[in-house]
């Protein structure tokens, strides 16, 4: 009987498609390993972290993975940090000339101690307040959406979010010498329809942020 070249049966191996399937699985595994190794734990002062490890937020879903953690560039804190050091140094600079500047005012040592205590307490409160405004003013880009948390005061917080498929356009700008020197700027995310647009202000590496989000909404780097 002539040999039947067209094999049939329950355990047929499709020799044409099997290598493609194996190659796809291999690429998926390599990509998973690459993402896993790319993850790193952000430090306390991180303002830009790609694939952060050990980070989550209250409304994060089970299948949601954080791609970017963004805060204002840490360099933007320099003015108020300098103010804190200036306020700390002020009493020591004024003390030698106090009697000359205020000849009609005198304080006992205990009264002067209380004044200094409350003065430094005010400085400490100012430092905590300004650091909190920076630290909790944070944005997340995940594999599903973009979440922007704007903190305008201790009791005022505004949260804006949009799903990635609703993002229509991304742009960024750097205006001035200082933003260009330290590479931070504004990232503007335009959304579809009546959805509120999102803006990352004073964000570090704005070009990189725009590129990563652009790749996501363009169908690249899908999970």
C-alpha positions in Angstrom: 0.0 0.0 0.0 1.3 3.5 -0.7 2.6 5.3 2.3 0.3 8.1 3.5 2.4 11.3 3.9 -0.4 13.2 5.6 -0.1 11.9 9.2 -3.2 11.9 11.3 -4.1 10.9 14.8 -4.5 12.2 18.3 -0.8 13.0 19.0 0.2 14.9 15.9 2.9 17.5 16.4 2.5 20.5 14.1 6.1 20.9 13.1 5.5 24.1 11.3 3.9 26.0 14.2 5.6 24.4 17.2 8.9 26.3 16.8 7.0 29.6 16.6 5.1 28.7 19.8 8.3 27.8 21.6 10.0 31.1 20.4 7.0 33.1 21.6 7.1 31.4 25.0 10.8 32.0 25.2 10.5 35.7 24.4 7.7 36.0 27.0 9.9 34.4 29.6 12.9 36.6 28.7 10.7 39.7 28.9 9.3 38.6 32.3 12.8 38.1 33.6 14.0 41.4 32.2 11.1 43.3 33.9 11.8 41.4 37.1 15.5 42.3 37.1 14.6 45.9 36.1 12.6 46.4 39.3 14.2 48.2 42.1 13.2 49.5 45.5 12.9 53.3 45.4 14.8 55.2 48.1 13.2 57.6 50.5 14.0 60.6 48.3 13.1 59.0 44.9 11.4 61.4 42.5 11.6 59.0 39.5 11.5 55.3 39.6 10.9 52.8 36.8 9.2 49.5 37.8 9.4 50.3 41.5 9.5 47.3 43.9 7.6 47.2 47.2 5.4 50.2 46.2 1.6 50.2 46.2 -1.3 52.6 46.6 -4.7 52.3 48.2 -6.9 51.8 45.1 -4.4 49.5 43.3 -6.1 46.5 41.7 -4.9 42.9 41.9 -3.7 42.7 38.3 -2.3 46.2 38.3 1.4 46.8 38.2 3.2 50.1 38.8 5.4 51.1 35.9 6.4 54.6 37.0 6.5 56.4 40.3 6.9 60.2 39.9 7.3 63.1 42.2 8.5 66.6 41.6 12.3 66.7 41.0 14.1 66.8 44.4 16.1 69.8 43.2 12.9 71.9 43.5 13.1 71.5 47.3 16.4 73.4 47.5 14.8 76.9 48.0 12.8 75.9 51.1 15.7 73.7 52.4 17.9 76.8 52.1 15.3 78.8 54.0 15.3 76.3 56.8 19.1 76.5 57.2 18.8 80.3 57.1 16.2 80.3 59.9 18.3 78.0 62.0 21.3 80.2 61.6 19.5 83.5 62.2 19.5 83.4 66.1 23.2 82.7 66.2 23.9 85.6 63.8 21.7 88.0 65.6 22.6 87.1 69.2 26.0 89.0 69.3 24.3 92.2 68.1 21.0 91.8 70.1 21.8 94.3 72.8 22.9 96.8 70.2 19.8 96.4 68.0 17.3 96.2 70.8 18.8 98.2 73.7 15.5 98.7 75.5 14.5 95.0 75.5 15.9 92.4 77.9 14.9 88.8 78.6 15.8 86.4 81.4 17.6 83.3 80.4 14.5 81.1 81.0 12.3 83.4 78.8 15.0 83.5 76.1 15.1 79.7 76.2 11.3 79.4 75.8 11.4 81.8 72.9 14.1 79.8 71.2 12.2 76.6 71.8 9.1 77.8 70.1 11.1 79.4 67.4 12.8 76.1 66.5 9.4 74.3 66.9 8.0 76.6 64.2 11.0 75.8 62.0 10.5 72.0 62.5 6.7 72.4 61.6 7.6 74.3 58.5 10.1 71.6 57.5 7.6 68.7 58.0 4.9 70.7 56.1 7.0 71.4 53.1 8.5 67.9 52.9 5.0 66.4 53.2 3.8 68.5 50.3 6.6 67.2 48.2 6.6 63.5 49.3 2.8 62.9 49.1 2.4 64.9 45.8 3.0 61.8 43.8 1.9 60.2 40.5 1.7 56.6 39.3 1.7 55.2 35.8 0.5 51.6 35.8 -0.2 49.0 33.1 -3.9 50.0 33.3 -4.1 53.7 34.2 -2.5 57.0 35.3 -3.1 58.2 38.8 -2.1 61.8 39.8 -2.3 62.8 43.5 -1.9 66.6 44.0 -1.4 67.7 47.6 -2.0 71.5 48.0 -2.1 71.5 51.8 -2.3 69.2 54.8 -6.1 69.0 54.4 -6.4 69.4 50.7 -5.7 66.6 48.3 -6.9 66.2 44.7 -6.8 62.8 42.9 -7.1 62.5 39.1 -6.9 59.3 37.2 -7.5 58.1 33.7 -7.2 54.7 31.9 -4.4 54.4 29.4 -6.8 53.7 26.5 -8.3 57.1 27.0 -5.0 59.0 26.6 -4.9 60.8 23.3 -1.7 62.8 23.4 1.4 63.4 25.6 3.6 66.4 25.5 6.3 68.0 27.7 8.0 71.3 28.1 11.0 72.7 29.9 11.1 76.5 30.2 14.1 78.3 31.6 17.8 77.6 32.4 17.3 75.8 35.7 14.7 73.2 34.4 16.9 72.5 31.4 20.0 72.2 33.5 18.5 69.7 36.0 16.3 68.1 33.4 12.8 68.6 34.8 9.7 70.0 33.4 5.9 69.7 32.8 4.4 66.6 31.3 0.9 67.2 29.9 -1.4 64.2 29.2 -4.5 64.9 27.1 -7.4 62.6 27.6 -10.5 61.8 25.4 -13.9 63.4 25.8 -14.9 65.0 29.1 -12.1 63.3 31.0 -9.9 65.7 33.0 -6.4 66.2 31.5 -3.5 65.3 33.8 -0.3 67.3 34.3 2.9 66.2 36.1 4.5 69.5 37.3 8.3 69.8 37.7 8.7 66.1 36.9 12.2 64.7 36.4 13.2 63.3 33.0 10.0 64.6 31.2 11.2 63.2 27.9 11.6 59.7 29.4 8.2 59.9 31.0 6.5 60.9 27.8 8.3 58.1 25.9 7.3 55.4 28.4 3.6 56.5 28.5 3.7 56.9 24.7 5.0 53.3 24.3 2.2 52.0 26.5 -0.6 53.7 24.7 1.0 52.9 21.4 0.7 49.2 22.1 4.3 48.5 23.0 5.6 46.9 26.1 2.3 45.3 26.9 2.2 43.1 29.9 
